[in-house]
Amino acid sequence: MTKVVTKLSLLLFLFLSSPLYAQKSSMKNNITLNLNHPNKTRTEYFLNKVDEKLEPVLFNWRILKKADSIIEGYKFTTNEQSLHITVIFASSYDDANQIAEANAFPVLPHAAWSLNGDVLYLVESKDEDKVKDILSLFAGEE
């Protein structure tokens, strides 16, 4: 019995000291998206890597132009609402791009958008550096 406890203790120690656990436990967010999409897991990873605590907010993506091309959409904000992140899942890169253009995302003040495959990210903040940092994260750091 002592050997089993020792082995379990060793395994637990190794897990808790692993880089994977350290990376996961240092994340400020634990966002899980409720949809079936090939880029769901990657998008959750990116959202969870944001250095600020994000909270979901109501987002009626059905009122957007080209909503028929949207599979699902989510919006998150910080407690002080200094940052807003909108994530829209589409069927293709072309659909995601058309959604952004139809809704004039390219000309919104204090905002920028990016595509990563069939996922559209819109980041809004008065802090331009923050917008650039988050968009670069969503652009493909893995």
C-alpha positions in Angstrom: 0.0 0.0 0.0 2.8 2.4 0.8 4.4 1.8 -2.6 1.1 2.7 -4.3 0.8 5.9 -2.3 4.4 6.8 -3.0 3.9 6.2 -6.8 0.7 8.2 -6.8 2.4 11.0 -4.9 5.3 11.0 -7.4 2.9 11.1 -10.3 1.0 14.0 -8.8 4.2 15.8 -8.1 5.4 15.3 -11.7 2.1 16.5 -13.1 1.9 19.6 -10.9 5.5 20.5 -11.9 5.0 19.9 -15.6 5.0 22.8 -18.0 1.5 21.8 -19.2 0.0 22.2 -15.7 1.9 25.4 -15.1 0.6 26.9 -18.4 -3.0 25.8 -17.7 -3.0 26.9 -14.1 -1.5 30.4 -15.0 -4.4 31.1 -17.4 -6.8 33.7 -16.1 -9.8 32.3 -18.0 -11.4 28.9 -18.1 -13.8 29.5 -21.1 -15.6 26.6 -22.7 -17.7 27.2 -25.8 -20.9 25.3 -26.4 -20.7 24.4 -30.1 -19.6 21.8 -32.6 -16.9 23.5 -34.8 -13.5 22.3 -35.9 -11.8 25.4 -34.4 -13.6 25.3 -31.1 -10.7 23.9 -29.0 -8.2 26.3 -30.6 -10.4 29.3 -30.0 -11.0 28.3 -26.4 -7.2 28.1 -25.9 -6.7 31.6 -27.4 -9.5 33.1 -25.2 -8.1 31.4 -22.1 -4.6 32.8 -22.9 -5.9 36.4 -22.7 -4.1 38.1 -19.7 -7.3 39.7 -18.4 -10.3 38.0 -16.9 -13.0 37.7 -19.5 -16.7 37.4 -18.8 -19.4 36.4 -21.3 -21.9 39.0 -22.3 -25.2 38.7 -24.2 -24.5 38.8 -27.9 -27.3 38.6 -30.5 -25.3 37.7 -33.5 -28.5 36.9 -35.4 -29.1 40.7 -36.0 -25.7 41.0 -37.9 -25.7 41.2 -41.7 -24.9 37.9 -43.3 -26.1 36.1 -40.1 -27.2 33.2 -42.2 -23.5 32.4 -42.7 -22.8 32.4 -38.9 -22.7 29.1 -37.1 -22.3 30.7 -33.6 -21.1 33.9 -32.0 -19.8 34.8 -28.6 -18.8 38.1 -26.9 -16.6 38.6 -23.9 -15.6 41.6 -21.9 -13.5 42.5 -18.9 -15.1 43.6 -15.6 -14.3 47.3 -16.2 -15.4 46.8 -19.9 -12.2 48.2 -21.2 -11.9 45.3 -23.6 -14.4 43.5 -25.7 -13.7 40.3 -27.7 -16.3 39.0 -30.2 -15.7 35.6 -31.8 -17.8 34.5 -34.8 -17.7 31.0 -36.1 -18.4 30.6 -39.8 -18.3 27.7 -42.3 -15.4 29.1 -44.3 -12.8 31.8 -44.5 -14.8 33.5 -47.2 -18.0 33.6 -45.1 -16.1 35.0 -42.1 -14.5 37.7 -44.3 -17.9 38.6 -45.8 -19.5 38.9 -42.4 -16.8 41.3 -41.3 -17.1 43.5 -44.4 -20.9 43.5 -44.4 -21.0 44.7 -40.8 -18.3 47.4 -41.3 -16.0 45.8 -38.8 -13.0 47.3 -40.7 -14.1 50.9 -39.9 -15.2 50.6 -36.2 -13.3 53.1 -34.0 -11.1 51.6 -31.4 -11.4 48.1 -32.9 -9.7 45.7 -35.2 -10.6 42.3 -36.6 -8.8 39.3 -37.9 -9.5 35.9 -39.4 -8.0 32.6 -38.4 -9.5 30.3 -40.9 -13.2 30.2 -40.5 -13.2 32.1 -37.2 -13.6 35.9 -37.1 -12.2 37.8 -34.1 -13.2 41.4 -33.3 -11.3 43.1 -30.5 -12.4 46.5 -29.2 -10.5 48.7 -26.8 -9.3 52.3 -26.6 -5.8 50.8 -25.9 -4.5 50.2 -29.4 -1.5 48.2 -28.2 -3.9 45.8 -26.3 -5.9 45.3 -29.5 -2.8 44.5 -31.5 -1.5 42.1 -28.8 -4.7 40.2 -28.6 -5.2 40.0 -32.4 -1.6 38.7 -32.7 -2.5 36.0 -30.1 -5.5 35.0 -32.1 -3.6 35.1 -35.4 -2.0 31.8 -34.6 0.3 31.5 -31.6 -0.1 27.9 -30.5 
